Amino acid sequence: MPDKPAPRSLRGLSKRKIILFKGISIVLIPLLILVFAEMLLRVFSYGDNLSLFVDYKGDNNYLVLNPDASKKYFTELQIATGGNNEIFKKKKGDSTIRIFVLGESTTIGYPYFHNGSFHRWLQYRLAHNYPDKNFEIINLSLTAVNSYTVLGFAKEVVNYQPDAVLIYTGHNEYYGALGAASTQSLGSNPRIINFILSLRDLRLAQLIINIYSGFKQNTAPPESKYGESRMELMVAKQEIPLHSDLYEKGVVQFRDNMDAVMKLFSKRHIPLFVSNLISNEKDLKPFISFGPAVKFPAFETALKEGEDAFSKKDFDQAEVWLKKANGLYSFNALCNYKLGQTAYNKGDFETAKKYMIKAKDLDGLRFRAPEQFNEVIVQLCNKYPETHLVDTKAAFETSTDHHIIGGELTVDHVHPDLKGYAIMSDVFYEALKKYKIIPEPGGNAMDFKHLVKNMPENKIDSIAGVYRILNLKKRWPYNDPHATDSIKIQTEEDTLAYKLVFEKIKWANIMDNVFNYYVNNHDLLKARNILENLSLEYPADPELYQRVAMLSGELNDTGNIIYNLKRSFNLAPSFDKARYLFVNYLKNDKPADAIRYINYAMNNNQSGFDLTSLKNNTEQLIQLQTQYLRDTTNVPVLLQITKAYAGMGNNDGTAKYAGKILAADPKNKEAQLIEARLNNKSVK
């Protein structure tokens, strides 16, 4: 049979060109089909927008963390986690310092969340120490994620003009989303996983993943999903021996991803602050301890004898038996932990620390990052010049007994308590100062001691944190069936905290309830604390600052009146706020600060008040105070200042300077007359 003639369109083409044309067609046609399918899915609004930020619904001048952003990193979307809703302006202001925070559950402030987290302690301190600067601190951390999410978020953060980026991550490398031993896995090669992640913005990729996720969910044993915590749901492989293949995969994953993060920020010349990791070494028994490769009765016997002696507080005998067991097999986590406890009780704290850290590293259930991760962090920070190590571990050790981190600053295996989060914020604060992200503050700057004292207390969040930890310890891997027995509902705060944790009532609703409770009980200080907590949660809301200022007025707290009114005015200026501000500044003898608000009030005066005389007197006061500072014993200048304040009707300023005159010239008749008039007395 003769060969079929080539189509007319191909006649005259060489055989080589025909092959090339067919090859292009083979590649191009499937590609066009994929592009068409992607477009079709988008037209019908299938899938999610997985970009890091979306417009804030309350004001499209702001951006906020996309609630769907985490779905990119979970293979089972129903257990994807959410983060904070901290808004920031699309157009960054000239006086704005923008700081992004990346990490996992510790970084978001578990078990307290909200103002328990280290970044809120930092936010509060920065706002008070630099009142004329606007700080945008945007925490993008999520629970149950790791360095894959940190890297993915970092790739987008670089485009939003950060002045600094703060990172604390590493404890979830094995069991967090896409971790080396996680149920939410896409393999173990970081490069392949990161390539797959780059495709997940495509709706077609989301369709395939959703089909896979649905199939996986339908084929899983029904009982496997009930009664399990997220911790348990995330763990695919519980037993990971030190330096095993799976352990090393976690190390490689952490090193590769963190190296990529640091390289990314370094290329863009963005200052990066990476903290090393802390965990409970002293007060946490290892979850999983591996015995000898071949079970030696002698090891088991020696370990049991050592534990028995320890329980009887015979620490010398315990040390003998435990060292014997350790000599037979030195890789048992429990044996090393007991040796650490024994050394601690004998006062040998250096030895105790070595054993306890080794016990942590040998723990087969890897909810605590091994020390090797801290070594990786140090190595990588040294590699990139604009990446700075934040030594949180050293700060915690300094603040604990005998430099061994335990239950004094932690609530479980890795999460700090409130004091721990305060310390963490202090280390980042000092690092930001050291590397000139923030200038040296003025003489009245809030130091760490005053931060701890002044940070507005929120009993609801504190109690809720306790409840969350008790609930955690009731479940795997702690498995304490009586953990929640200690919960006693005795106060209104207890009730509301219980509703927040166990009944999943929204935090904002709980705050509204507790605020009303405090107001009805005339506890204005606690009521103000709640408003201050809300202003940290919603820093772009001018009404909250104004409400704090008003309550501060009822508490006669002038400093907080001015601070909060200024913040409210900067967000939404008004004549009334300006009037309150200049009155309070003049009352506190700060005419140079008052003049700005007098000028604003004059230019936006809808009340009909004549402020010309007030402005002239204030300008005169500024000049007189300049003269006074040159010579604080100049009585004629002091007298002019006194009369200027008297002319304004400012009794506080009048009394202050009349007192200064009498201190310099006790027989000054004019000052005596002014003081007597203020006190409704006659001058003899």
ROPAMAR-118741 format. One record per residue (C-alpha): residue in three letters; x, y, z; chain. Coordinates in steps of 0.1 Angstrom, whole numbers, plus 5000, padded with zeros to 4 digits. Layout:
BEGIN
  residuo    c1    c2    c3  cadena
      ALA     X     Y     Z       A
...
***
This chain:
BEGIN
  residuo    c1    c2    c3  cadena
      MET  5000  5000  5000       A
      PRO  5015  5033  4990       A
      ASP  5024  5058  5018       A
      LYS  4997  5084  5026       A
      PRO  5008  5117  5012       A
      ALA  5017  5144  5038       A
      PRO  4991  5171  5045       A
      ARG  4994  5200  5020       A
      SER  5004  5223  5049       A
      LEU  5035  5201  5056       A
      ARG  5046  5196  5020       A
      GLY  5079  5212  5013       A
      LEU  5090  5210  5049       A
      SER  5121  5190  5058       A
      LYS  5117  5158  5078       A
      ARG  5136  5175  5107       A
      LYS  5112  5204  5108       A
      ILE  5082  5181  5107       A
      ILE  5095  5162  5138       A
      LEU  5101  5195  5155       A
      PHE  5066  5207  5147       A
      LYS  5051  5175  5160       A
      GLY  5072  5177  5192       A
      ILE  5061  5212  5199       A
      SER  5025  5201  5193       A
      ILE  5028  5173  5218       A
      VAL  5041  5197  5245       A
      LEU  5020  5227  5236       A
      ILE  4986  5210  5234       A
      PRO  4986  5195  5269       A
      LEU  5000  5228  5282       A
      LEU  4971  5247  5265       A
      ILE  4947  5223  5280       A
      LEU  4961  5229  5315       A
      VAL  4960  5266  5310       A
      PHE  4924  5264  5298       A
      ALA  4915  5242  5329       A
      GLU  4932  5267  5352       A
      MET  4913  5296  5336       A
      LEU  4880  5277  5338       A
      LEU  4885  5270  5375       A
      ARG  4892  5307  5382       A
      VAL  4862  5318  5362       A
      PHE  4840  5296  5384       A
      SER  4858  5308  5415       A
      TYR  4871  5274  5424       A
      GLY  4897  5272  5451       A
      ASP  4913  5298  5474       A
      ASN  4934  5328  5471       A
      LEU  4965  5317  5491       A
      SER  4984  5349  5489       A
      LEU  4998  5360  5523       A
      PHE  4978  5393  5526       A
      VAL  4943  5404  5516       A
      ASP  4925  5437  5519       A
      TYR  4912  5444  5554       A
      LYS  4874  5444  5552       A
      GLY  4870  5473  5576       A
      ASP  4892  5496  5556       A
      ASN  4907  5488  5522       A
      ASN  4936  5512  5530       A
      TYR  4949  5484  5551       A
      LEU  4962  5448  5546       A
      VAL  4957  5418  5569       A
      LEU  4969  5382  5570       A
      ASN  4949  5361  5546       A
      PRO  4929  5335  5567       A
      ASP  4934  5310  5539       A
      ALA  4972  5315  5537       A
      SER  4979  5285  5559       A
      LYS  4960  5261  5536       A
      LYS  4991  5260  5513       A
      TYR  5010  5241  5539       A
      PHE  4985  5215  5550       A
      THR  4975  5184  5530       A
      GLU  4943  5181  5551       A
      LEU  4927  5215  5550       A
      GLN  4903  5209  5578       A
      ILE  4931  5210  5603       A
      ALA  4949  5241  5588       A
      THR  4955  5267  5615       A
      GLY  4947  5304  5616       A
      GLY  4966  5334  5629       A
      ASN  4963  5370  5641       A
      ASN  4944  5398  5624       A
      GLU  4969  5425  5627       A
      ILE  4964  5452  5600       A
      PHE  4990  5475  5585       A
      LYS  4988  5503  5559       A
      LYS  4992  5496  5522       A
      LYS  5011  5528  5520       A
      LYS  5038  5529  5547       A
      GLY  5040  5562  5566       A
      ASP  5072  5582  5569       A
      SER  5074  5578  5607       A
      THR  5064  5541  5606       A
      ILE  5087  5513  5617       A
      ARG  5073  5481  5603       A
      ILE  5083  5447  5619       A
      PHE  5071  5413  5608       A
      VAL  5072  5383  5631       A
      LEU  5074  5347  5617       A
      GLY  5072  5315  5636       A
      GLU  5050  5289  5652       A
      SER  5030  5284  5684       A
      THR  5056  5299  5708       A
      THR  5058  5330  5685       A
      ILE  5021  5335  5685       A
      GLY  5020  5333  5723       A
      TYR  5005  5299  5731       A
      PRO  4988  5292  5755       A
      TYR  4978  5328  5762       A
      PHE  4978  5342  5726       A
      HIS  4968  5379  5723       A
      ASN  4988  5401  5747       A
      GLY  5006  5372  5763       A
      SER  5028  5368  5732       A
      PHE  5063  5383  5732       A
      HIS  5055  5406  5703       A
      ARG  5027  5423  5722       A
      TRP  5051  5429  5752       A
      LEU  5075  5444  5726       A
      GLN  5047  5464  5710       A
      TYR  5037  5479  5743       A
      ARG  5072  5489  5752       A
      LEU  5081  5504  5719       A
      ALA  5049  5524  5717       A
      HIS  5056  5540  5752       A
      ASN  5094  5545  5746       A
      TYR  5089  5561  5712       A
      PRO  5055  5578  5713       A
      ASP  5062  5599  5682       A
      LYS  5068  5569  5660       A
      ASN  5043  5545  5646       A
      PHE  5051  5509  5651       A
      GLU  5034  5482  5629       A
      ILE  5043  5449  5644       A
      ILE  5026  5422  5623       A
      ASN  5028  5387  5637       A
      LEU  5023  5361  5610       A
      SER  5029  5331  5632       A
      LEU  5007  5300  5631       A
      THR  5004  5270  5654       A
      ALA  5014  5235  5640       A
      VAL  5038  5249  5613       A
      ASN  5075  5250  5608       A
      SER  5103  5263  5586       A
      TYR  5084  5255  5554       A
      THR  5057  5281  5563       A
      VAL  5083  5305  5576       A
      LEU  5101  5303  5542       A
      GLY  5069  5306  5522       A
      PHE  5057  5336  5542       A
      ALA  5092  5352  5540       A
      LYS  5091  5351  5502       A
      GLU  5061  5375  5503       A
      VAL  5071  5395  5533       A
      VAL  5101  5409  5515       A
      ASN  5078  5429  5492       A
      TYR  5061  5449  5520       A
      GLN  5089  5472  5532       A
      PRO  5099  5456  5565       A
      ASP  5124  5475  5586       A
      ALA  5131  5443  5604       A
      VAL  5119  5407  5606       A
      LEU  5119  5386  5638       A
      ILE  5119  5348  5637       A
      TYR  5115  5321  5664       A
      THR  5110  5286  5649       A
      GLY  5124  5251  5651       A
      HIS  5103  5230  5676       A
      ASN  5078  5218  5650       A
      GLU  5103  5206  5624       A
      TYR  5093  5169  5627       A
      TYR  5056  5171  5634       A
      GLY  5045  5205  5620       A
      ALA  5029  5208  5586       A
      LEU  5051  5192  5559       A
      GLY  5076  5181  5587       A
      ALA  5099  5151  5584       A
      ALA  5076  5129  5605       A
      SER  5042  5147  5600       A
      THR  5009  5133  5587       A
      GLN  5008  5165  5566       A
      SER  5037  5154  5544       A
      LEU  5047  5158  5508       A
      GLY  5079  5138  5510       A
      SER  5112  5145  5526       A
      ASN  5132  5165  5500       A
      PRO  5130  5203  5509       A
      ARG  5136  5213  5473       A
      ILE  5108  5192  5459       A
      ILE  5084  5202  5487       A
      ASN  5091  5239  5481       A
      PHE  5086  5234  5444       A
      ILE  5052  5218  5450       A
      LEU  5043  5247  5474       A
      SER  5051  5271  5446       A
      LEU  5024  5254  5425       A
      ARG  4997  5254  5452       A
      ASP  4985  5289  5442       A
      LEU  4972  5273  5410       A
      ARG  4936  5263  5412       A
      LEU  4943  5231  5393       A
      ALA  4968  5221  5419       A
      GLN  4943  5228  5446       A
      LEU  4917  5206  5428       A
      ILE  4942  5177  5428       A
      ILE  4951  5182  5464       A
      ASN  4914  5184  5475       A
      ILE  4906  5152  5456       A
      TYR  4936  5135  5474       A
      SER  4926  5150  5507       A
      GLY  4890  5138  5504       A
      PHE  4901  5103  5494       A
      LYS  4925  5102  5523       A
      GLN  4898  5113  5547       A
      ASN  4872  5088  5534       A
      THR  4896  5059  5536       A
      ALA  4909  5067  5571       A
      PRO  4895  5046  5599       A
      PRO  4866  5066  5614       A
      GLU  4877  5062  5650       A
      SER  4912  5078  5642       A
      LYS  4897  5113  5640       A
      TYR  4878  5113  5673       A
      GLY  4892  5124  5706       A
      GLU  4926  5133  5691       A
      SER  4943  5166  5697       A
      ARG  4959  5185  5669       A
      MET  4993  5173  5683       A
      GLU  4983  5137  5679       A
      LEU  4967  5142  5645       A
      MET  5000  5158  5632       A
      VAL  5023  5129  5643       A
      ALA  5029  5101  5617       A
      LYS  5060  5086  5633       A
      GLN  5064  5089  5671       A
      GLU  5098  5072  5676       A
      ILE  5127  5091  5661       A
      PRO  5160  5080  5675       A
      LEU  5188  5105  5677       A
      HIS  5209  5106  5645       A
      SER  5185  5081  5627       A
      ASP  5177  5087  5591       A
      LEU  5144  5104  5599       A
      TYR  5162  5126  5625       A
      GLU  5187  5137  5600       A
      LYS  5160  5145  5575       A
      GLY  5146  5169  5600       A
      VAL  5180  5185  5605       A
      VAL  5185  5189  5567       A
      GLN  5150  5203  5563       A
      PHE  5156  5229  5590       A
      ARG  5190  5239  5578       A
      ASP  5180  5241  5541       A
      ASN  5148  5262  5548       A
      MET  5164  5285  5573       A
      ASP  5194  5290  5550       A
      ALA  5170  5300  5522       A
      VAL  5151  5324  5545       A
      MET  5183  5341  5556       A
      LYS  5197  5343  5521       A
      LEU  5164  5358  5508       A
      PHE  5165  5387  5534       A
      SER  5202  5392  5530       A
      LYS  5198  5397  5493       A
      ARG  5172  5424  5499       A
      HIS  5193  5440  5528       A
      ILE  5165  5435  5553       A
      PRO  5177  5431  5589       A
      LEU  5167  5397  5602       A
      PHE  5167  5387  5639       A
      VAL  5166  5350  5645       A
      SER  5163  5336  5681       A
      ASN  5177  5303  5693       A
      LEU  5153  5279  5710       A
      ILE  5144  5272  5746       A
      SER  5126  5242  5761       A
      ASN  5119  5226  5794       A
      GLU  5150  5206  5803       A
      LYS  5147  5203  5841       A
      ASP  5111  5196  5848       A
      LEU  5100  5174  5819       A
      LYS  5105  5136  5819       A
      PRO  5113  5123  5784       A
      PHE  5082  5111  5765       A
      ILE  5099  5081  5748       A
      SER  5131  5064  5760       A
      PHE  5148  5037  5739       A
      GLY  5163  5007  5756       A
      PRO  5194  4988  5746       A
      ALA  5194  4973  5710       A
      VAL  5194  4939  5727       A
      LYS  5175  4939  5760       A
      PHE  5200  4935  5787       A
      PRO  5184  4925  5820       A
      ALA  5214  4941  5838       A
      PHE  5205  4975  5823       A
      GLU  5168  4972  5832       A
      THR  5177  4961  5868       A
      ALA  5202  4989  5873       A
      LEU  5178  5016  5860       A
      LYS  5150  5003  5882       A
      GLU  5173  5002  5913       A
      GLY  5184  5037  5905       A
      GLU  5148  5050  5902       A
      ASP  5138  5033  5935       A
      ALA  5167  5049  5953       A
      PHE  5159  5083  5938       A
      SER  5123  5080  5949       A
      LYS  5136  5074  5985       A
      LYS  5159  5104  5982       A
      ASP  5189  5083  5985       A
      PHE  5208  5102  5959       A
      ASP  5242  5087  5965       A
      GLN  5228  5052  5959       A
      ALA  5207  5064  5930       A
      GLU  5238  5078  5913       A
      VAL  5257  5045  5917       A
      TRP  5229  5025  5900       A
      LEU  5221  5050  5873       A
      LYS  5257  5053  5863       A
      LYS  5259  5016  5861       A
      ALA  5229  5015  5838       A
      ASN  5243  5043  5817       A
      GLY  5276  5025  5814       A
      LEU  5258  4995  5799       A
      TYR  5237  5017  5775       A
      SER  5242  5055  5774       A
      PHE  5214  5063  5750       A
      ASN  5184  5059  5772       A
      ALA  5167  5092  5777       A
      LEU  5151  5084  5810       A
      CYS  5183  5071  5825       A
      ASN  5201  5104  5815       A
      TYR  5172  5125  5829       A
      LYS  5173  5106  5862       A
      LEU  5211  5111  5864       A
      GLY  5205  5148  5858       A
      GLN  5179  5150  5886       A
      THR  5202  5131  5909       A
      ALA  5231  5155  5902       A
      TYR  5208  5185  5907       A
      ASN  5197  5172  5941       A
      LYS  5233  5167  5951       A
      GLY  5241  5203  5941       A
      ASP  5262  5194  5910       A
      PHE  5243  5217  5887       A
      GLU  5268  5217  5858       A
      THR  5266  5179  5855       A
      ALA  5229  5180  5860       A
      LYS  5225  5204  5830       A
      LYS  5246  5182  5807       A
      TYR  5226  5151  5815       A
      MET  5192  5169  5812       A
      ILE  5201  5184  5778       A
      LYS  5213  5149  5766       A
      ALA  5180  5134  5779       A
      LYS  5161  5160  5759       A
      ASP  5181  5152  5727       A
      LEU  5176  5114  5733       A
      ASP  5138  5118  5737       A
      GLY  5123  5098  5709       A
      LEU  5092  5119  5706       A
      ARG  5105  5151  5690       A
      PHE  5083  5179  5703       A
      ARG  5114  5196  5716       A
      ALA  5141  5207  5691       A
      PRO  5175  5191  5697       A
      GLU  5205  5212  5705       A
      GLN  5218  5206  5670       A
      PHE  5191  5231  5658       A
      ASN  5206  5258  5679       A
      GLU  5240  5251  5664       A
      VAL  5225  5254  5629       A
      ILE  5210  5288  5639       A
      VAL  5243  5301  5651       A
      GLN  5261  5288  5620       A
      LEU  5236  5304  5596       A
      CYS  5235  5337  5615       A
      ASN  5273  5339  5612       A
      LYS  5270  5332  5575       A
      TYR  5248  5362  5566       A
      PRO  5260  5397  5578       A
      GLU  5225  5413  5582       A
      THR  5211  5383  5601       A
      HIS  5215  5387  5639       A
      LEU  5213  5360  5666       A
      VAL  5189  5367  5694       A
      ASP  5201  5347  5724       A
      THR  5168  5340  5741       A
      LYS  5183  5308  5756       A
      ALA  5210  5326  5775       A
      ALA  5184  5351  5788       A
      PHE  5162  5323  5801       A
      GLU  5192  5305  5817       A
      THR  5202  5337  5834       A
      SER  5167  5340  5848       A
      THR  5164  5304  5861       A
      ASP  5179  5286  5891       A
      HIS  5213  5273  5883       A
      HIS  5210  5282  5846       A
      ILE  5188  5251  5838       A
      ILE  5155  5260  5821       A
      GLY  5125  5244  5837       A
      GLY  5090  5251  5851       A
      GLU  5099  5285  5865       A
      LEU  5096  5300  5830       A
      THR  5077  5274  5809       A
      VAL  5042  5259  5811       A
      ASP  5049  5226  5792       A
      HIS  5076  5212  5770       A
      VAL  5085  5243  5750       A
      HIS  5061  5272  5757       A
      PRO  5071  5301  5780       A
      ASP  5049  5314  5808       A
      LEU  5040  5351  5809       A
      LYS  5073  5361  5825       A
      GLY  5091  5340  5799       A
      TYR  5074  5359  5771       A
      ALA  5083  5392  5788       A
      ILE  5120  5381  5788       A
      MET  5118  5370  5752       A
      SER  5105  5404  5743       A
      ASP  5133  5421  5762       A
      VAL  5160  5401  5742       A
      PHE  5145  5411  5709       A
      TYR  5141  5447  5721       A
      GLU  5178  5449  5731       A
      ALA  5188  5434  5697       A
      LEU  5167  5460  5678       A
      LYS  5184  5487  5698       A
      LYS  5219  5472  5693       A
      TYR  5216  5471  5655       A
      LYS  5200  5506  5652       A
      ILE  5165  5495  5641       A
      ILE  5153  5517  5669       A
      PRO  5172  5547  5683       A
      GLU  5183  5550  5719       A
      PRO  5152  5560  5739       A
      GLY  5151  5590  5762       A
      GLY  5159  5592  5798       A
      ASN  5124  5582  5810       A
      ALA  5124  5550  5788       A
      MET  5105  5520  5801       A
      ASP  5131  5494  5813       A
      PHE  5123  5457  5817       A
      LYS  5114  5461  5853       A
      HIS  5088  5487  5845       A
      LEU  5076  5468  5815       A
      VAL  5066  5438  5837       A
      LYS  5050  5462  5862       A
      ASN  5031  5483  5837       A
      MET  5020  5458  5811       A
      PRO  4982  5458  5814       A
      GLU  4971  5426  5831       A
      ASN  4944  5405  5816       A
      LYS  4932  5378  5841       A
      ILE  4910  5362  5815       A
      ASP  4940  5354  5792       A
      SER  4961  5343  5821       A
      ILE  4935  5319  5834       A
      ALA  4927  5307  5799       A
      GLY  4964  5299  5794       A
      VAL  4963  5277  5825       A
      TYR  4931  5259  5813       A
      ARG  4946  5253  5779       A
      ILE  4977  5237  5794       A
      LEU  4957  5215  5818       A
      ASN  4936  5204  5788       A
      LEU  4967  5197  5768       A
      LYS  4982  5176  5797       A
      LYS  4950  5155  5799       A
      ARG  4957  5144  5763       A
      TRP  4985  5126  5745       A
      PRO  5014  5127  5749       A
      TYR  5011  5137  5786       A
      ASN  4981  5114  5792       A
      ASP  4973  5127  5827       A
      PRO  4936  5118  5832       A
      HIS  4933  5141  5862       A
      ALA  4949  5172  5847       A
      THR  4917  5192  5845       A
      ASP  4905  5181  5879       A
      SER  4921  5212  5894       A
      ILE  4899  5236  5874       A
      LYS  4876  5253  5899       A
      ILE  4851  5279  5887       A
      GLN  4849  5304  5915       A
      THR  4850  5339  5900       A
      GLU  4835  5357  5871       A
      GLU  4870  5356  5854       A
      ASP  4871  5318  5859       A
      THR  4837  5315  5842       A
      LEU  4846  5337  5812       A
      ALA  4880  5320  5808       A
      TYR  4863  5286  5808       A
      LYS  4839  5298  5781       A
      LEU  4868  5311  5760       A
      VAL  4887  5278  5761       A
      PHE  4861  5251  5763       A
      GLU  4830  5267  5747       A
      LYS  4849  5286  5720       A
      ILE  4832  5319  5727       A
      LYS  4850  5346  5707       A
      TRP  4877  5366  5725       A
      ALA  4863  5400  5716       A
      ASN  4829  5390  5731       A
      ILE  4846  5377  5763       A
      MET  4865  5410  5766       A
      ASP  4832  5430  5762       A
      ASN  4816  5409  5790       A
      VAL  4845  5413  5814       A
      PHE  4848  5450  5808       A
      ASN  4811  5455  5816       A
      TYR  4816  5433  5847       A
      TYR  4845  5455  5860       A
      VAL  4826  5487  5852       A
      ASN  4795  5475  5870       A
      ASN  4816  5466  5900       A
      HIS  4834  5500  5899       A
      ASP  4868  5484  5893       A
      LEU  4880  5511  5869       A
      LEU  4917  5500  5869       A
      LYS  4908  5465  5857       A
      ALA  4883  5480  5832       A
      ARG  4910  5502  5818       A
      ASN  4934  5472  5816       A
      ILE  4908  5455  5793       A
      LEU  4906  5486  5771       A
      GLU  4944  5487  5769       A
      ASN  4945  5450  5760       A
      LEU  4920  5458  5732       A
      SER  4941  5487  5720       A
      LEU  4971  5464  5716       A
      GLU  4949  5439  5697       A
      TYR  4935  5467  5675       A
      PRO  4962  5494  5674       A
      ALA  4945  5513  5645       A
      ASP  4913  5520  5664       A
      PRO  4913  5556  5677       A
      GLU  4882  5552  5698       A
      LEU  4899  5526  5721       A
      TYR  4927  5550  5729       A
      GLN  4902  5577  5736       A
      ARG  4882  5554  5760       A
      VAL  4915  5545  5778       A
      ALA  4922  5582  5782       A
      MET  4888  5590  5796       A
      LEU  4891  5562  5822       A
      SER  4926  5574  5830       A
      GLY  4910  5608  5837       A
      GLU  4887  5591  5863       A
      LEU  4918  5575  5878       A
      ASN  4937  5608  5879       A
      ASP  4965  5592  5858       A
      THR  4977  5622  5837       A
      GLY  5005  5603  5820       A
      ASN  4981  5578  5805       A
      ILE  4956  5605  5796       A
      ILE  4982  5623  5774       A
      TYR  4997  5591  5760       A
      ASN  4964  5576  5748       A
      LEU  4949  5609  5736       A
      LYS  4980  5615  5715       A
      ARG  4976  5581  5699       A
      SER  4939  5586  5693       A
      PHE  4946  5621  5679       A
      ASN  4973  5608  5655       A
      LEU  4949  5583  5641       A
      ALA  4919  5606  5639       A
      PRO  4925  5642  5649       A
      SER  4897  5664  5662       A
      PHE  4892  5697  5679       A
      ASP  4880  5681  5711       A
      LYS  4910  5658  5714       A
      ALA  4933  5687  5706       A
      ARG  4916  5708  5734       A
      TYR  4920  5679  5759       A
      LEU  4956  5676  5750       A
      PHE  4967  5712  5752       A
      VAL  4948  5716  5785       A
      ASN  4966  5686  5800       A
      TYR  5000  5696  5786       A
      LEU  4997  5731  5801       A
      LYS  4984  5716  5834       A
      ASN  5016  5696  5834       A
      ASP  5038  5726  5826       A
      LYS  5046  5715  5790       A
      PRO  5038  5745  5769       A
      ALA  5062  5734  5741       A
      ASP  5041  5702  5737       A
      ALA  5008  5721  5740       A
      ILE  5014  5746  5711       A
      ARG  5010  5720  5684       A
      TYR  4975  5712  5696       A
      ILE  4966  5748  5702       A
      ASN  4975  5755  5665       A
      TYR  4954  5726  5654       A
      ALA  4925  5737  5675       A
      MET  4927  5773  5661       A
      ASN  4928  5760  5625       A
      ASN  4899  5736  5631       A
      ASN  4878  5757  5656       A
      GLN  4841  5750  5652       A
      SER  4833  5760  5687       A
      GLY  4837  5797  5684       A
      PHE  4863  5799  5713       A
      ASP  4889  5826  5709       A
      LEU  4922  5809  5715       A
      THR  4944  5838  5704       A
      SER  4952  5849  5739       A
      LEU  4959  5813  5750       A
      LYS  4983  5809  5721       A
      ASN  5001  5842  5729       A
      ASN  5005  5832  5765       A
      THR  5018  5797  5756       A
      GLU  5044  5811  5732       A
      GLN  5054  5836  5759       A
      LEU  5057  5807  5783       A
      ILE  5080  5787  5759       A
      GLN  5103  5817  5757       A
      LEU  5103  5823  5794       A
      GLN  5110  5787  5802       A
      THR  5140  5788  5778       A
      GLN  5153  5818  5798       A
      TYR  5146  5800  5831       A
      LEU  5166  5769  5821       A
      ARG  5196  5792  5816       A
      ASP  5193  5805  5852       A
      THR  5169  5786  5875       A
      THR  5173  5813  5903       A
      ASN  5160  5842  5880       A
      VAL  5131  5854  5902       A
      PRO  5118  5880  5877       A
      VAL  5115  5853  5850       A
      LEU  5098  5829  5875       A
      LEU  5074  5856  5884       A
      GLN  5065  5862  5847       A
      ILE  5059  5824  5842       A
      THR  5037  5824  5874       A
      LYS  5016  5853  5862       A
      ALA  5012  5838  5827       A
      TYR  4999  5806  5842       A
      ALA  4976  5826  5865       A
      GLY  4963  5845  5835       A
      MET  4953  5812  5819       A
      GLY  4936  5800  5850       A
      ASN  4961  5772  5853       A
      ASN  4963  5768  5891       A
      ASP  4987  5739  5889       A
      GLY  5013  5758  5869       A
      THR  5007  5789  5890       A
      ALA  5013  5771  5923       A
      LYS  5044  5753  5910       A
      TYR  5062  5784  5900       A
      ALA  5051  5805  5930       A
      GLY  5067  5777  5950       A
      LYS  5099  5780  5930       A
      ILE  5100  5818  5937       A
      LEU  5095  5813  5974       A
      ALA  5122  5786  5975       A
      ALA  5146  5812  5960       A
      ASP  5132  5842  5978       A
      PRO  5111  5832  6008       A
      LYS  5100  5868  6015       A
      ASN  5088  5876  5980       A
      LYS  5055  5895  5986       A
      GLU  5041  5889  5951       A
      ALA  5046  5851  5953       A
      GLN  5032  5851  5988       A
      LEU  5001  5869  5976       A
      ILE  4996  5846  5947       A
      GLU  5000  5815  5969       A
      ALA  4976  5829  5995       A
      ARG  4951  5837  5968       A
      LEU  4953  5801  5956       A
      ASN  4948  5788  5991       A
      ASN  4921  5814  6000       A
      LYS  4943  5828  6027       A
      SER  4954  5863  6036       A
      VAL  4990  5875  6037       A
      LYS  5003  5888  6070       A
***
